[in-house]
Amino acid sequence: MISFLAGKIIYKDDKKVILERGGVGFEVFLAANNLDKLNQGDETHIYTYLAVGEKSIELYGCLNEKEMELFRILKGVSGVGPKTALALAVLGSVEKLKQALEEGKMPPEAKGVGIKRLQKILLELTGRIEEINKKGIKAAIKDEAYEALSALGFSKQEIAEALNNIPSEIKEPQERIKQALKFLAR
């Protein structure tokens, strides 16, 4: 499975990017608001989900681990395909999705999803929210920044909170560590 890609965006349109890595171009479908954050020529990293269908193999992507986690949860709901899951995953967390569903404030990408379908998703997710909360706080992205902060003696919860407060535009591990340390020093 391809769960993460880092490389240069060599093409971008209103539904996808082509990310060049090691001489290979990977077509990755993204939500519109994530596409707005990216430009052709940018170096970036994308969390991906490989969807294998009867007639196609497609990569769907999110810009952070929280969105990807929500995407995977939504994909587990019966009747929710990868495009719908991608549109709803931009909310970033199950709690925010639940709140948006209850208030009727859905992201523009989810316009094609009907009220009954949204209600079904909410119904199925309600039990899952409790299940996820019981598992406790999931560790932040286990990258160089995570490992460095862990080596400095910070707890998983402190690291997760610090890394989650770093703007998604900051990709370099050194800068992520610096920003996290500033947050933790408060």
C-alpha positions in Angstrom: 0.0 0.0 0.0 1.2 3.5 -0.7 0.4 5.5 2.5 2.7 8.5 2.0 4.3 10.4 -0.8 6.8 13.3 -0.9 7.9 15.0 -4.0 7.4 17.9 -6.4 4.0 18.8 -7.9 4.5 18.8 -11.7 0.8 19.2 -12.5 -2.3 20.4 -10.8 -6.0 20.8 -11.8 -9.3 21.1 -10.0 -9.4 17.5 -8.8 -5.8 16.2 -8.6 -2.1 16.7 -8.6 0.6 14.7 -10.2 3.5 14.3 -7.7 6.9 13.4 -9.1 9.0 11.1 -6.9 12.1 9.4 -8.2 11.2 9.8 -11.8 7.6 8.5 -11.4 4.5 10.7 -11.5 1.8 9.7 -9.0 -1.7 11.0 -9.7 -3.3 11.9 -6.4 -6.9 13.1 -6.0 -7.4 15.8 -3.3 -10.3 17.8 -1.8 -10.6 21.3 -3.4 -9.6 23.2 -0.2 -6.4 21.1 0.0 -5.7 21.7 -3.7 -6.0 25.5 -3.0 -3.1 25.2 -0.6 -0.8 23.6 -3.2 0.9 25.1 -6.3 2.6 23.6 -9.3 6.3 23.3 -8.6 5.9 23.0 -4.8 7.7 20.3 -2.8 5.1 18.6 -0.6 4.1 15.5 1.2 0.7 13.8 1.0 -0.8 11.0 3.0 -2.4 8.7 0.6 -5.0 5.9 0.4 -4.8 3.4 -2.5 -8.3 2.6 -3.7 -8.5 -0.6 -5.8 -11.7 -1.1 -7.7 -12.9 -3.5 -10.4 -11.9 -1.1 -13.2 -9.5 1.3 -11.6 -6.7 1.9 -9.1 -6.7 5.4 -7.7 -4.7 7.3 -5.0 -6.6 9.7 -2.8 -4.7 12.1 -0.6 -4.9 14.3 2.5 -2.4 16.9 3.7 -2.3 15.7 7.3 -2.7 12.5 9.3 -5.9 13.7 11.0 -7.7 14.1 7.7 -6.4 10.7 6.5 -7.6 9.1 9.7 -11.1 10.6 9.2 -11.0 9.6 5.5 -10.3 5.9 6.5 -13.1 6.0 9.1 -15.5 7.4 6.5 -14.5 4.8 4.0 -15.6 2.2 6.5 -19.1 3.5 6.5 -21.3 1.5 4.1 -22.3 3.4 1.0 -19.5 6.0 1.4 -17.0 6.0 -1.5 -13.6 7.5 -1.6 -14.8 10.8 -3.2 -17.4 11.4 -0.6 -15.0 10.4 2.2 -12.4 12.8 0.7 -14.9 15.7 0.6 -15.9 15.1 4.3 -12.4 14.4 5.6 -11.3 18.0 5.1 -13.1 18.7 8.4 -10.2 17.0 10.1 -11.8 15.1 13.0 -14.8 12.9 13.7 -16.0 15.4 16.3 -15.9 18.3 13.8 -17.6 16.2 11.2 -20.3 15.3 13.7 -20.8 18.9 14.6 -20.9 20.0 10.9 -23.5 17.2 10.2 -25.6 18.3 13.1 -25.5 22.0 12.2 -25.8 21.4 8.5 -22.6 23.3 7.7 -20.9 20.9 5.3 -17.8 21.7 3.2 -18.7 22.9 -0.4 -17.2 19.7 -1.8 -19.9 17.6 -0.1 -22.8 19.4 -1.9 -23.6 16.2 -3.8 -24.2 14.2 -0.6 -27.9 14.2 0.4 -29.4 14.8 3.8 -30.5 11.2 4.3 -27.0 9.9 3.4 -25.4 12.4 5.8 -27.8 11.3 8.6 -26.8 7.7 7.9 -23.2 8.6 8.1 -23.8 10.4 11.4 -25.7 7.5 12.8 -22.9 5.0 12.0 -20.2 7.4 13.2 -21.9 8.1 16.6 -20.9 4.7 17.9 -17.4 5.0 16.3 -16.7 8.3 18.0 -17.0 6.7 21.4 -14.8 3.8 20.2 -12.1 6.1 19.0 -12.2 8.2 22.2 -11.7 5.1 24.3 -8.5 4.3 22.4 -7.0 7.5 23.8 -5.0 10.1 22.0 -3.3 8.9 18.9 0.3 9.9 18.7 1.2 12.8 16.3 2.8 12.1 13.0 5.7 9.8 13.7 8.3 11.7 11.7 11.6 13.2 12.5 10.0 16.0 14.5 8.0 13.5 16.6 11.1 11.4 17.2 13.2 14.4 18.2 10.6 15.7 20.6 10.2 12.3 22.1 14.0 12.0 22.6 13.8 15.3 24.5 11.5 13.7 27.0 8.1 15.2 26.0 5.0 13.0 26.5 3.0 11.7 23.5 0.1 14.0 24.5 2.4 17.1 24.6 4.0 16.2 21.3 0.7 15.5 19.6 -0.7 18.8 20.8 2.4 20.8 19.8 2.6 19.2 16.3 -1.1 19.6 15.7 -0.8 23.4 16.3 1.9 23.8 13.7 0.5 25.2 10.4 0.3 22.6 7.6 2.4 24.7 5.3 5.5 24.0 7.5 6.9 20.7 6.1 10.6 20.8 7.0 11.4 18.7 10.2 13.8 21.3 11.6 11.2 24.0 11.3 8.4 21.7 12.7 10.7 21.0 15.7 11.4 24.7 16.2 7.7 25.6 16.1 6.8 22.7 18.4 9.4 23.8 20.9 8.0 27.3 20.9 4.6 26.0 21.6 5.8 23.7 24.4 7.7 26.5 26.0 4.5 28.4 26.7 
